[in-house]
Every structure is written in structure tokens, then in C-alpha cells.
Amino acid sequence: METEEKERRVNYWQVFYDDIFLLFFLGAAIFLISYTIWGLIELSAAPLSPLV
């Protein structure tokens, strides 16, 4: 029984989801990057002012 516990592996996704700081950083980074790209696309699609 002891050898079974030693040979049992922890799933990669379980280790990933257990790291709360990594999840927070990834969540913040995904929103930051996506909103920055979205803003740049909106700025590039905006018409130029006729006063320029």
C-alpha cells in the first residue's frame, strides 16, 4: 500500500489550479492584454479629425 502512494502522481492541472497567485496573475494579465489590444484596434479604426 505504501508503494501505491509513492507511485501515485499528482495531476498537472491540480497543481496549476492550487496555485492561487498564478491564477490571479494570469487572470489579470489576460484582461490587461486583451483590453489593451482592443483599445489599440479601436484607436486605429477611429476616423481622423478633419481639423488636422
A tleap script that builds the chain and sets N, CA, C and O, in Angstrom:
source leaprc.protein.ff14SB
mol = sequence {
  NMET GLU THR GLU GLU LYS GLU ARG ARG VAL
  ASN TYR TRP GLN VAL PHE TYR ASP ASP ILE
  PHE LEU LEU PHE PHE LEU GLY ALA ALA ILE
  PHE LEU ILE SER TYR THR ILE TRP GLY LEU
  ILE GLU LEU SER ALA ALA PRO LEU SER PRO
  LEU CVAL
}
set mol.1.N position { 0.824 -1.183 0.000 }
set mol.1.CA position { 0.000 0.000 0.000 }
set mol.1.C position { 0.874 1.255 0.000 }
set mol.1.O position { 0.514 2.262 -0.610 }
set mol.2.N position { 1.997 1.198 0.668 }
set mol.2.CA position { 2.883 2.342 0.716 }
set mol.2.C position { 3.480 2.629 -0.660 }
set mol.2.O position { 3.679 3.790 -1.016 }
set mol.3.N position { 3.763 1.595 -1.428 }
set mol.3.CA position { 4.337 1.805 -2.762 }
set mol.3.C position { 3.315 2.428 -3.697 }
set mol.3.O position { 3.686 3.184 -4.594 }
set mol.4.N position { 2.029 2.126 -3.505 }
set mol.4.CA position { 0.993 2.737 -4.342 }
set mol.4.C position { 0.933 4.245 -4.121 }
set mol.4.O position { 0.766 5.007 -5.073 }
set mol.5.N position { 1.065 4.670 -2.889 }
set mol.5.CA position { 1.001 6.089 -2.579 }
set mol.5.C position { 2.232 6.827 -3.124 }
set mol.5.O position { 2.129 7.974 -3.558 }
set mol.6.N position { 3.365 6.181 -3.099 }
set mol.6.CA position { 4.565 6.804 -3.640 }
set mol.6.C position { 4.484 6.923 -5.159 }
set mol.6.O position { 4.928 7.922 -5.725 }
set mol.7.N position { 3.925 5.918 -5.821 }
set mol.7.CA position { 3.860 5.912 -7.269 }
set mol.7.C position { 2.720 6.781 -7.803 }
set mol.7.O position { 2.699 7.114 -8.988 }
set mol.8.N position { 1.796 7.139 -6.956 }
set mol.8.CA position { 0.661 7.947 -7.404 }
set mol.8.C position { 1.129 9.357 -7.722 }
set mol.8.O position { 1.756 10.016 -6.893 }
set mol.9.N position { 0.823 9.811 -8.918 }
set mol.9.CA position { 1.227 11.140 -9.355 }
set mol.9.C position { 0.105 12.129 -9.118 }
set mol.9.O position { -1.074 11.775 -9.114 }
set mol.10.N position { 0.496 13.363 -8.923 }
set mol.10.CA position { -0.483 14.439 -8.818 }
set mol.10.C position { -0.670 14.991 -10.220 }
set mol.10.O position { 0.298 15.258 -10.932 }
set mol.11.N position { -1.921 15.157 -10.602 }
set mol.11.CA position { -2.233 15.650 -11.927 }
set mol.11.C position { -1.685 17.063 -12.106 }
set mol.11.O position { -1.690 17.851 -11.161 }
set mol.12.N position { -1.216 17.390 -13.305 }
set mol.12.CA position { -0.656 18.712 -13.594 }
set mol.12.C position { -1.693 19.804 -13.378 }
set mol.12.O position { -1.374 20.854 -12.819 }
set mol.13.N position { -2.910 19.578 -13.804 }
set mol.13.CA position { -3.960 20.597 -13.667 }
set mol.13.C position { -4.310 20.855 -12.208 }
set mol.13.O position { -4.685 21.970 -11.846 }
set mol.14.N position { -4.192 19.855 -11.388 }
set mol.14.CA position { -4.456 20.053 -9.964 }
set mol.14.C position { -3.409 20.969 -9.345 }
set mol.14.O position { -3.742 21.825 -8.525 }
set mol.15.N position { -2.167 20.799 -9.724 }
set mol.15.CA position { -1.094 21.664 -9.235 }
set mol.15.C position { -1.314 23.088 -9.758 }
set mol.15.O position { -1.111 24.060 -9.031 }
set mol.16.N position { -1.726 23.200 -11.007 }
set mol.16.CA position { -1.976 24.506 -11.620 }
set mol.16.C position { -3.103 25.241 -10.905 }
set mol.16.O position { -2.964 26.421 -10.585 }
set mol.17.N position { -4.205 24.563 -10.655 }
set mol.17.CA position { -5.359 25.208 -10.025 }
set mol.17.C position { -5.154 25.454 -8.524 }
set mol.17.O position { -5.876 26.262 -7.940 }
set mol.18.N position { -4.216 24.799 -7.906 }
set mol.18.CA position { -3.953 25.014 -6.485 }
set mol.18.C position { -3.115 26.267 -6.229 }
set mol.18.O position { -3.073 26.763 -5.103 }
set mol.19.N position { -2.453 26.779 -7.258 }
set mol.19.CA position { -1.611 27.972 -7.094 }
set mol.19.C position { -2.464 29.216 -7.331 }
set mol.19.O position { -2.654 29.631 -8.475 }
set mol.20.N position { -2.979 29.812 -6.257 }
set mol.20.CA position { -3.927 30.915 -6.352 }
set mol.20.C position { -3.264 32.171 -6.907 }
set mol.20.O position { -3.914 32.932 -7.623 }
set mol.21.N position { -1.989 32.409 -6.599 }
set mol.21.CA position { -1.307 33.598 -7.104 }
set mol.21.C position { -1.076 33.500 -8.608 }
set mol.21.O position { -1.174 34.502 -9.315 }
set mol.22.N position { -0.777 32.320 -9.093 }
set mol.22.CA position { -0.618 32.131 -10.532 }
set mol.22.C position { -1.940 32.361 -11.250 }
set mol.22.O position { -1.965 32.988 -12.309 }
set mol.23.N position { -3.029 31.865 -10.694 }
set mol.23.CA position { -4.341 32.086 -11.296 }
set mol.23.C position { -4.708 33.562 -11.302 }
set mol.23.O position { -5.246 34.060 -12.291 }
set mol.24.N position { -4.425 34.267 -10.213 }
set mol.24.CA position { -4.696 35.703 -10.155 }
set mol.24.C position { -3.866 36.455 -11.191 }
set mol.24.O position { -4.388 37.315 -11.901 }
set mol.25.N position { -2.596 36.141 -11.278 }
set mol.25.CA position { -1.733 36.817 -12.238 }
set mol.25.C position { -2.187 36.551 -13.670 }
set mol.25.O position { -2.240 37.475 -14.481 }
set mol.26.N position { -2.510 35.317 -13.985 }
set mol.26.CA position { -2.960 35.005 -15.337 }
set mol.26.C position { -4.283 35.695 -15.661 }
set mol.26.O position { -4.465 36.199 -16.769 }
set mol.27.N position { -5.201 35.719 -14.703 }
set mol.27.CA position { -6.473 36.394 -14.932 }
set mol.27.C position { -6.291 37.873 -15.181 }
set mol.27.O position { -6.901 38.429 -16.094 }
set mol.28.N position { -5.457 38.521 -14.380 }
set mol.28.CA position { -5.204 39.950 -14.563 }
set mol.28.C position { -4.462 40.210 -15.867 }
set mol.28.O position { -4.771 41.176 -16.565 }
set mol.29.N position { -3.510 39.383 -16.204 }
set mol.29.CA position { -2.722 39.579 -17.420 }
set mol.29.C position { -3.567 39.385 -18.672 }
set mol.29.O position { -3.411 40.126 -19.642 }
set mol.30.N position { -4.459 38.401 -18.662 }
set mol.30.CA position { -5.305 38.164 -19.831 }
set mol.30.C position { -6.213 39.357 -20.076 }
set mol.30.O position { -6.365 39.789 -21.219 }
set mol.31.N position { -6.827 39.903 -19.017 }
set mol.31.CA position { -7.680 41.070 -19.197 }
set mol.31.C position { -6.870 42.287 -19.623 }
set mol.31.O position { -7.299 43.029 -20.506 }
set mol.32.N position { -5.714 42.507 -19.017 }
set mol.32.CA position { -4.885 43.653 -19.363 }
set mol.32.C position { -4.468 43.599 -20.826 }
set mol.32.O position { -4.569 44.596 -21.541 }
set mol.33.N position { -4.009 42.460 -21.266 }
set mol.33.CA position { -3.561 42.318 -22.654 }
set mol.33.C position { -4.728 42.441 -23.623 }
set mol.33.O position { -4.617 43.128 -24.638 }
set mol.34.N position { -5.844 41.788 -23.325 }
set mol.34.CA position { -6.973 41.825 -24.253 }
set mol.34.C position { -7.575 43.223 -24.350 }
set mol.34.O position { -7.911 43.658 -25.451 }
set mol.35.N position { -7.721 43.939 -23.243 }
set mol.35.CA position { -8.263 45.296 -23.301 }
set mol.35.C position { -7.283 46.261 -23.964 }
set mol.35.O position { -7.713 47.197 -24.639 }
set mol.36.N position { -5.989 46.058 -23.791 }
set mol.36.CA position { -5.010 46.905 -24.465 }
set mol.36.C position { -5.085 46.705 -25.972 }
set mol.36.O position { -5.084 47.676 -26.728 }
set mol.37.N position { -5.149 45.460 -26.410 }
set mol.37.CA position { -5.258 45.178 -27.844 }
set mol.37.C position { -6.570 45.714 -28.394 }
set mol.37.O position { -6.594 46.290 -29.482 }
set mol.38.N position { -7.655 45.534 -27.661 }
set mol.38.CA position { -8.949 46.045 -28.079 }
set mol.38.C position { -8.902 47.575 -28.216 }
set mol.38.O position { -9.428 48.118 -29.188 }
set mol.39.N position { -8.292 48.263 -27.274 }
set mol.39.CA position { -8.170 49.706 -27.330 }
set mol.39.C position { -7.341 50.166 -28.516 }
set mol.39.O position { -7.697 51.146 -29.171 }
set mol.40.N position { -6.246 49.479 -28.805 }
set mol.40.CA position { -5.424 49.835 -29.958 }
set mol.40.C position { -6.174 49.627 -31.267 }
set mol.40.O position { -6.031 50.417 -32.200 }
set mol.41.N position { -6.969 48.571 -31.338 }
set mol.41.CA position { -7.776 48.338 -32.538 }
set mol.41.C position { -8.817 49.442 -32.693 }
set mol.41.O position { -9.042 49.935 -33.798 }
set mol.42.N position { -9.448 49.829 -31.594 }
set mol.42.CA position { -10.441 50.903 -31.653 }
set mol.42.C position { -9.797 52.230 -32.056 }
set mol.42.O position { -10.379 52.981 -32.838 }
set mol.43.N position { -8.616 52.525 -31.542 }
set mol.43.CA position { -7.932 53.761 -31.911 }
set mol.43.C position { -7.533 53.766 -33.384 }
set mol.43.O position { -7.634 54.793 -34.055 }
set mol.44.N position { -7.088 52.635 -33.878 }
set mol.44.CA position { -6.676 52.585 -35.280 }
set mol.44.C position { -7.871 52.632 -36.226 }
set mol.44.O position { -7.721 53.024 -37.383 }
set mol.45.N position { -9.055 52.241 -35.758 }
set mol.45.CA position { -10.246 52.252 -36.599 }
set mol.45.C position { -10.989 53.586 -36.535 }
set mol.45.O position { -11.902 53.817 -37.328 }
set mol.46.N position { -10.618 54.458 -35.616 }
set mol.46.CA position { -11.299 55.742 -35.474 }
set mol.46.C position { -10.940 56.654 -36.630 }
set mol.46.O position { -9.788 56.674 -37.066 }
set mol.47.N position { -11.910 57.413 -37.139 }
set mol.47.CA position { -11.602 58.337 -38.249 }
set mol.47.C position { -10.754 59.504 -37.756 }
set mol.47.O position { -10.842 59.907 -36.596 }
set mol.48.N position { -9.953 60.027 -38.633 }
set mol.48.CA position { -9.101 61.158 -38.289 }
set mol.48.C position { -9.943 62.428 -38.249 }
set mol.48.O position { -10.940 62.556 -38.960 }
set mol.49.N position { -9.527 63.348 -37.417 }
set mol.49.CA position { -10.235 64.622 -37.292 }
set mol.49.C position { -10.028 65.466 -38.550 }
set mol.49.O position { -8.918 65.502 -39.082 }
set mol.50.N position { -11.064 66.140 -39.034 }
set mol.50.CA position { -10.893 66.985 -40.230 }
set mol.50.C position { -10.074 68.232 -39.945 }
set mol.50.O position { -9.654 68.909 -40.884 }
set mol.51.N position { -9.831 68.560 -38.668 }
set mol.51.CA position { -9.071 69.758 -38.330 }
set mol.51.C position { -7.578 69.561 -38.440 }
set mol.51.O position { -6.818 70.527 -38.368 }
set mol.52.N position { -7.137 68.305 -38.617 }
set mol.52.CA position { -5.698 68.021 -38.652 }
set mol.52.C position { -5.138 68.281 -40.016 }
set mol.52.O position { -3.941 68.098 -40.237 }
savepdb mol mol.pdb
quit
